[in-house]
């Protein structure tokens, strides 16, 4: 009899997952917790060196005086991070575990800002919103928490689309994205596909708006599913085979929109007004409002959902032969000869070592300067070329040497 009951429960669960409109609010919240935990585990496993202190790409704390975790404490912190994420997946009520996870991630990011990848930020904040407040019973305020999560996810699509409205995305990134598709199509279809790629920012912005508008939700949901399948193809093994750390993120986003937007709700006022509301309000502001300030340089690019948009601070490092021998072997391996010069692409360096892009802010290059310029006693042997974000027009690089003030 117990086996029969267990089988019936499993069959019922499968049926409800295939028909998510039947899910209760508590089941949806639990689904968000499980997807976030699994997504975090997958992302961390795909970027193990990112979470360690001894590695070939420098740690870049936002505050220079913050010390790193020495080995083996860094490894213990990594194991604890994965353990807490696994407990979130396994425990039905992981409230205290989520709090511990958020504190640990904040400490790890304080020692290295590169760890504040968009998917890390999203998973942790969504977990904080998805669990009941401390001391509250399960189911308390579930509607308000779900509505907040819906607005947060929709804001990701909206701002990701807005960030792609720039000359780099239209002129390069969009064309790179569709290369795995155009190579299999007849030549006459190429111009149409390339023109369609120019619509990606508008499609993504529509998804963000449509998910919050009842009459548009079904269309936005279907387009969102198609978009993530497209991204998984072009970035996956059958496409560019690039940036594998975002593969599980795209799978997680599929799960989020399926869980959160397959219900008829259209009133999101409780997300802001229902109490206790402080944490939800802070999350909503961070996801939906603060990205607008990125345009004027008052909010970080990655926290504004600019990944894959082409809008970022990008830099290369030029090293004179006289300073090259002083650099660690792990750094010298990143040097490529370009027009007779020794050049390090910081983007390629981070991806090669950490399997994540570098944190795209100007101050990151000052941290790299502080660590690399010890090999430049003359203060003019190592130069940093930095491209400012190109939104409306292409920009020229600014060049700084170790002896410059910048």
BAVEX-97306 format. One line per field, with one value per residue (C-alpha): residue number from 1; x, z, y negated. Coordinates in nm, 2 decimals. Layout:
<mipas>
kenu <- NUM  ...
xx <- X  ...
zz <- Z  ...
yy <- Y  ...
</mipas>
This chain:
<mipas>
kenu <- 1  2  3  4  5  6  7  8  9  10  11  12  13  14  15  16  17  18  19  20  21  22  23  24  25  26  27  28  29  30  31  32  33  34  35  36  37  38  39  40  41  42  43  44  45  46  47  48  49  50  51  52  53  54  55  56  57  58  59  60  61  62  63  64  65  66  67  68  69  70  71  72  73  74  75  76  77  78  79  80  81  82  83  84  85  86  87  88  89  90  91  92  93  94  95  96  97  98  99  100  101  102  103  104  105  106  107  108  109  110  111  112  113  114  115  116  117  118  119  120  121  122  123  124  125  126  127  128  129  130  131  132  133  134  135  136  137  138  139  140  141  142  143  144  145  146  147  148  149  150  151  152  153  154  155  156  157  158  159  160  161  162  163  164  165  166  167  168  169  170  171  172  173  174  175  176  177  178  179  180  181  182  183  184  185  186  187  188  189  190  191  192  193  194  195  196  197  198  199  200  201  202  203  204  205  206  207  208  209  210  211  212  213  214  215  216  217  218  219  220  221  222  223  224  225  226  227  228  229  230  231  232  233  234  235  236  237  238  239  240  241  242  243  244  245  246  247  248  249  250  251  252  253  254  255  256  257  258  259  260  261  262  263  264  265  266  267  268  269  270  271  272  273  274  275  276  277  278  279  280  281  282  283  284  285  286  287  288  289  290  291  292  293  294  295  296  297  298  299  300  301  302  303  304  305  306  307  308  309  310  311  312  313  314  315  316  317  318  319  320  321  322  323  324  325  326  327  328  329  330  331  332  333  334  335  336  337  338  339  340  341  342  343  344  345  346  347  348  349  350  351  352  353  354  355  356  357  358  359  360  361  362  363  364  365  366  367  368  369  370  371  372  373  374  375  376  377  378  379  380  381  382  383  384  385  386  387  388  389  390  391  392  393  394  395  396  397  398  399  400  401  402  403  404  405  406
xx <- 0.00  0.27  0.44  0.10  0.05  0.40  0.34  0.02  0.19  0.47  0.22  0.02  0.34  0.44  0.09  0.10  0.44  0.32  0.01  0.16  -0.17  -0.27  0.02  -0.04  0.15  0.36  0.45  0.55  0.77  0.93  1.00  1.18  1.39  1.48  1.56  1.77  1.96  2.03  2.13  2.37  2.53  2.57  2.72  2.96  3.07  3.14  3.35  3.54  3.86  3.64  3.57  3.93  4.20  4.50  4.45  4.59  4.35  4.39  4.13  3.97  3.80  3.60  3.76  4.14  4.20  3.97  4.19  4.14  4.06  4.39  4.40  4.25  3.98  3.89  3.83  3.62  3.41  3.35  3.24  3.02  2.86  2.78  2.65  2.42  2.29  2.22  2.03  1.81  1.72  1.66  1.49  1.13  1.18  1.53  1.49  1.79  2.00  1.92  2.02  2.35  2.41  2.34  2.59  2.86  2.81  2.84  3.16  3.30  3.21  3.37  3.70  3.66  3.40  3.44  3.22  2.93  2.82  2.46  2.34  2.49  2.32  1.99  1.98  2.07  1.82  1.54  1.60  1.58  1.25  1.11  1.15  0.91  1.03  1.18  0.92  0.64  0.45  0.47  0.23  0.24  0.25  0.31  0.11  0.32  0.65  0.54  0.44  0.77  0.95  0.74  0.83  1.20  1.22  1.03  1.27  1.57  1.42  1.33  1.66  1.86  1.68  1.73  2.11  2.13  2.03  2.38  2.62  2.83  2.53  2.39  2.72  2.89  2.73  2.40  2.59  2.82  2.52  2.35  2.67  2.59  2.26  2.36  2.64  2.38  2.14  2.15  2.33  2.02  1.87  2.17  2.05  1.71  1.85  2.10  1.81  1.61  1.90  1.87  1.53  1.67  1.67  1.31  1.20  1.36  1.21  0.87  0.91  0.97  0.67  0.45  0.50  0.34  0.04  -0.23  -0.33  0.04  0.16  0.10  0.28  0.57  0.60  0.62  0.87  1.08  1.09  1.20  1.46  1.63  1.63  1.79  2.06  2.13  2.18  2.41  2.62  2.61  2.82  2.64  2.71  2.99  3.06  3.12  3.06  2.93  2.86  2.55  2.40  2.24  2.13  1.93  1.77  1.69  1.52  1.31  1.20  1.13  0.90  0.72  0.66  0.58  0.38  0.15  -0.12  -0.39  -0.27  -0.24  -0.24  0.12  0.04  0.09  0.45  0.51  0.24  0.19  0.38  0.65  0.77  1.13  1.32  1.08  1.10  1.48  1.48  1.23  1.43  1.75  1.61  1.36  1.47  1.85  1.95  1.82  2.11  2.36  2.32  2.47  2.74  2.57  2.50  2.71  2.67  2.63  2.37  2.19  2.16  2.41  2.57  2.59  2.48  2.82  2.80  3.09  3.42  3.67  4.05  4.38  4.72  5.04  5.36  5.71  5.97  6.16  5.88  5.76  6.00  5.89  5.53  5.42  5.43  5.04  5.01  5.28  5.07  4.80  5.02  4.96  5.17  4.97  5.15  5.48  5.35  5.28  4.91  4.68  4.31  4.15  3.83  4.00  4.22  3.92  3.73  4.03  4.11  3.77  3.52  3.34  3.40  3.57  3.36  3.32  3.40  3.68  3.80  3.87  4.16  4.30  4.31  4.49  4.74  4.81  4.91  5.09  5.28  5.51  5.69  5.73  5.99  6.02  5.64  5.62  5.67  5.31  5.01  4.64  4.41  4.05  3.75  3.46  3.11  2.99  2.62  2.54  2.88  3.20  3.47  3.85  4.06  4.22  4.57  4.72  5.06  5.17  5.30  4.98  4.71  4.37
zz <- 0.00  0.08  -0.26  -0.43  -0.25  -0.34  -0.70  -0.71  -0.56  -0.82  -1.11  -0.97  -0.94  -1.30  -1.42  -1.24  -1.37  -1.73  -1.65  -1.43  -1.41  -1.16  -0.92  -0.60  -0.50  -0.25  -0.52  -0.75  -0.48  -0.40  -0.77  -0.79  -0.49  -0.65  -0.99  -0.83  -0.61  -0.91  -1.13  -0.87  -0.83  -1.21  -1.25  -0.97  -1.08  -1.43  -1.29  -1.00  -1.03  -0.99  -0.63  -0.53  -0.43  -0.58  -0.96  -1.27  -1.30  -1.02  -0.75  -0.79  -0.47  -0.51  -0.19  -0.23  0.14  0.16  0.21  0.02  0.18  0.20  0.11  0.23  0.36  0.00  -0.08  0.24  0.14  -0.20  -0.05  0.19  -0.09  -0.29  0.03  0.11  -0.25  -0.23  0.10  -0.06  -0.33  -0.08  0.21  0.19  0.41  0.35  0.50  0.73  0.47  0.21  0.47  0.52  0.15  0.09  0.36  0.22  -0.13  -0.02  0.16  -0.14  -0.37  -0.13  -0.19  -0.57  -0.76  -1.06  -0.87  -0.90  -1.23  -1.33  -1.27  -0.92  -0.83  -0.98  -0.80  -0.46  -0.46  -0.60  -0.33  -0.06  -0.21  -0.26  0.10  0.38  0.62  0.94  1.17  0.92  0.84  0.50  0.26  0.43  0.18  -0.10  -0.36  -0.29  -0.31  -0.64  -0.79  -0.69  -0.86  -1.17  -1.19  -1.13  -1.41  -1.65  -1.56  -1.66  -2.01  -2.04  -1.94  -2.13  -2.45  -2.37  -2.31  -2.66  -2.83  -2.91  -3.21  -3.10  -3.08  -3.41  -3.59  -3.44  -3.15  -3.33  -3.64  -3.43  -3.25  -3.58  -3.74  -3.63  -3.81  -4.13  -4.21  -4.28  -4.48  -4.85  -4.94  -5.04  -4.69  -4.52  -4.55  -4.41  -4.11  -4.04  -4.06  -3.82  -3.58  -3.56  -3.40  -3.10  -2.86  -2.95  -2.91  -2.57  -2.45  -2.57  -2.37  -2.05  -2.11  -2.24  -1.94  -1.72  -1.96  -1.94  -2.31  -2.43  -2.17  -2.38  -2.68  -2.46  -2.29  -2.62  -2.77  -2.45  -2.47  -2.83  -2.75  -2.48  -2.71  -2.98  -2.73  -2.61  -2.97  -3.08  -2.76  -2.70  -2.84  -3.18  -3.21  -3.09  -2.79  -2.58  -2.24  -2.10  -1.76  -1.90  -2.05  -1.72  -1.67  -1.99  -1.88  -1.54  -1.71  -1.91  -1.58  -1.42  -1.69  -1.71  -1.33  -1.28  -1.59  -1.65  -1.42  -1.49  -1.24  -1.37  -1.05  -0.92  -0.66  -0.36  -0.47  -0.34  -0.09  0.11  0.43  0.53  0.22  0.28  0.12  -0.17  -0.24  -0.23  -0.48  -0.71  -0.71  -0.78  -1.07  -1.22  -1.14  -1.08  -1.42  -1.57  -1.38  -1.57  -1.87  -1.68  -1.51  -1.16  -1.16  -1.27  -1.62  -1.49  -1.24  -1.53  -1.73  -2.00  -2.05  -2.42  -2.51  -2.63  -2.39  -2.15  -2.05  -2.25  -2.22  -2.33  -2.17  -2.37  -2.21  -2.32  -2.36  -2.07  -1.83  -1.98  -1.80  -1.46  -1.51  -1.36  -1.61  -1.58  -1.71  -1.98  -2.13  -2.20  -2.41  -2.78  -3.04  -3.23  -3.49  -3.31  -2.97  -2.66  -2.59  -2.33  -2.38  -2.04  -2.17  -2.31  -2.00  -1.76  -1.98  -2.02  -1.65  -1.48  -1.75  -1.68  -1.84  -1.63  -1.43  -1.69  -1.49  -1.53  -1.17  -1.24  -1.46  -1.18  -0.96  -1.24  -1.27  -0.90  -0.93  -1.27  -1.24  -0.98  -1.29  -1.43  -1.22  -1.51  -1.50  -1.88  -1.98  -1.93  -2.09  -2.05  -2.34  -2.22  -2.44  -2.29  -2.35  -2.71  -2.70  -2.98  -3.15  -3.17  -2.92  -2.93  -2.66  -2.38  -2.30  -1.95  -1.83  -1.49  -1.40  -1.51  -1.26  -1.37
yy <- 0.00  -0.26  -0.19  -0.23  -0.57  -0.68  -0.59  -0.78  -1.09  -1.07  -1.04  -1.33  -1.54  -1.46  -1.55  -1.88  -1.97  -1.91  -2.12  -2.39  -2.59  -2.32  -2.40  -2.58  -2.89  -2.69  -2.44  -2.71  -2.87  -2.54  -2.49  -2.82  -2.72  -2.39  -2.54  -2.81  -2.56  -2.33  -2.62  -2.75  -2.40  -2.36  -2.71  -2.67  -2.32  -2.46  -2.74  -2.57  -2.79  -3.10  -3.01  -2.93  -3.18  -3.01  -3.04  -3.20  -3.50  -3.75  -3.81  -4.15  -4.27  -4.59  -4.71  -4.66  -4.60  -4.29  -3.98  -3.66  -3.33  -3.13  -2.77  -2.54  -2.77  -2.87  -2.50  -2.45  -2.76  -2.61  -2.27  -2.46  -2.66  -2.34  -2.18  -2.46  -2.47  -2.10  -2.14  -2.40  -2.14  -1.87  -2.05  -2.14  -2.45  -2.58  -2.93  -2.93  -2.75  -3.02  -3.29  -3.11  -3.07  -3.44  -3.54  -3.30  -3.42  -3.79  -3.71  -3.53  -3.82  -4.07  -3.89  -3.87  -4.07  -3.84  -3.59  -3.83  -3.69  -3.77  -3.41  -3.41  -3.74  -3.62  -3.28  -3.42  -3.71  -3.49  -3.24  -3.52  -3.63  -3.27  -3.15  -3.26  -3.52  -3.38  -3.25  -3.26  -2.95  -2.78  -2.95  -3.28  -3.57  -3.32  -3.53  -3.84  -3.65  -3.49  -3.82  -3.97  -3.68  -3.73  -4.10  -4.02  -3.76  -3.99  -4.27  -4.05  -4.01  -4.38  -4.52  -4.25  -4.36  -4.73  -4.67  -4.51  -4.83  -4.93  -4.95  -4.65  -4.41  -4.52  -4.52  -4.22  -4.02  -3.95  -3.83  -3.61  -3.45  -3.34  -3.20  -2.84  -2.87  -3.05  -2.80  -2.54  -2.75  -2.84  -3.16  -3.34  -3.29  -3.46  -3.82  -3.74  -3.56  -3.84  -4.10  -3.89  -3.89  -4.26  -4.21  -4.02  -4.32  -4.41  -4.05  -4.02  -4.35  -4.24  -3.92  -4.12  -4.34  -4.06  -3.83  -4.10  -4.17  -3.90  -3.93  -3.90  -3.65  -3.33  -3.48  -3.61  -3.27  -3.08  -3.33  -3.31  -2.93  -2.95  -3.21  -3.00  -2.70  -2.91  -3.04  -2.68  -2.57  -2.86  -2.86  -2.48  -2.20  -2.21  -2.58  -2.80  -2.57  -2.88  -3.02  -2.69  -2.84  -3.01  -2.69  -2.58  -2.95  -2.93  -2.60  -2.76  -3.05  -2.81  -2.66  -3.00  -3.13  -2.79  -2.79  -3.16  -3.26  -2.97  -3.10  -3.36  -3.62  -3.98  -4.19  -4.24  -4.50  -4.25  -4.21  -4.57  -4.63  -4.31  -4.30  -4.22  -4.39  -4.53  -4.24  -4.21  -4.59  -4.59  -4.30  -4.46  -4.79  -4.60  -4.40  -4.65  -5.00  -5.03  -4.89  -5.22  -5.39  -5.19  -5.41  -5.70  -5.48  -5.46  -5.08  -4.79  -4.63  -4.28  -4.38  -4.55  -4.23  -4.33  -3.99  -3.91  -4.26  -4.38  -4.67  -4.63  -4.78  -4.58  -4.58  -4.44  -4.45  -4.52  -4.40  -4.50  -4.22  -4.37  -4.30  -3.98  -3.75  -3.89  -3.78  -3.45  -3.16  -3.13  -3.49  -3.45  -3.16  -3.42  -3.64  -3.64  -3.82  -4.08  -4.29  -4.22  -4.32  -4.11  -4.13  -3.98  -3.99  -4.01  -3.87  -3.56  -3.53  -3.51  -3.27  -3.04  -3.02  -3.07  -2.98  -3.31  -3.65  -3.92  -4.16  -4.44  -4.76  -5.01  -4.97  -4.60  -4.71  -4.92  -4.60  -4.42  -4.71  -4.69  -4.33  -4.33  -4.65  -4.51  -4.37  -4.72  -4.92  -5.18  -5.23  -5.24  -4.87  -4.76  -4.94  -4.89  -4.97  -5.01  -5.05  -5.24  -5.09  -5.16  -5.23  -5.48  -5.50  -5.30  -5.42  -5.44  -5.28  -5.48  -5.38  -5.39  -5.29  -5.17  -5.52  -5.70  -5.82  -5.67
</mipas>
